[in-house]
Amino acid sequence: METPFKLLFLSFFFASATCFNITKILDQHPEFNVFNSYLTLTKVVGEINKRNTITILAIEDSAMSSITGGNFAPEVLHNIMSVHVVLDYYDSKKLDNLSEGTALLTALFQSTGSAVGQQGFLNVTKSKQTGEILFGSAVLGSALSAKLVKSVASEPYNISVLQISRPIIPQGIDKSNNASKVSPSVAPAPAPKASAPAPKASAPATEAPTPSSPALAPPGNHTPAPEGPTSPPENEGPTAAPLASPPSPPAAEGPGPAAEGPDGSAQGPSDSEKSAGARVVSSTCLVAVLGFLGYAVL
């Protein structure tokens, strides 16, 4: 029964022995006071201290201006500081012996879920010309702008603190936090589209007259609209011209009413009728004169 308890005690002892406090380690090197305070301010220090194997790329105070003067939001500062924490153990000796002269390192920023593309990785390369160890972001097009200055502290295979010449700020890191966390509920709504203008009311269409009903004439004009050429009715005679003057009153024994023409209008007396009427009038006048003369003689 003692053996299991001894193994449990030893495992707890060794686990405790691998724990460290990065704040206390950097407190022994005052040239990193600003860097150390930013680790505490962004709460990256807690994520460092709970790990067993880690490498810190520290920057001295005089080279921190690109971070302190960048006016970054708190979450962006957290991401930038997380880039300077490598999730593996690298000391100066291990870097000098890179098998291919270059390596891709995974930073703490990659584990946050806010990294976009290669923002959570670092390139480390040993220069063939100068033999210097160079660091840079793994984002495409980024330069190897930071140089290894020296090894500050190390506990083999647990923690290593390396000084580099300048901060490493991946391209677009100030936008990656928002780009990866925007949800549909807070996404900006699309601009409303301009509504199409309401169609104008069209004038009511005038119904074409049907063959059974005559078209209406414009106001004030009572002449019926022509309905197209039609063939004249059969056996219809010419329309009689109107009389120039009304006929004189008929005599007592004059002819009867004038016969109507083919179109129903009254026709004037013919020449024969006129001469007959004149003879009747003359005879009547002659009889009257002779009667007057006979009366006068008597």
Secondary structure, DSSP 8 states (H G I E B T S, - for coil): -HHHHHHHHHHHHHHHHH---HHHHHHT-GGGHHHHHHHHHTTHHHHHHT-SSEEEEE--GGG-HHHHTS---HHHHHHHHHHTEESS---HHHHHT-TTSEEEEEBGGGGGT---TTTTEEEEEE-TTT--EEEEE-STT----EEEEEEEEEETTTEEEEEESS----TTHHHHHHHHH--TTTS-----------------------TTS-----TT--S----------TT--------SS------TT------B-TTS-B----HHHHHHHHHHHHHHHHHHHHHHHHHHH-
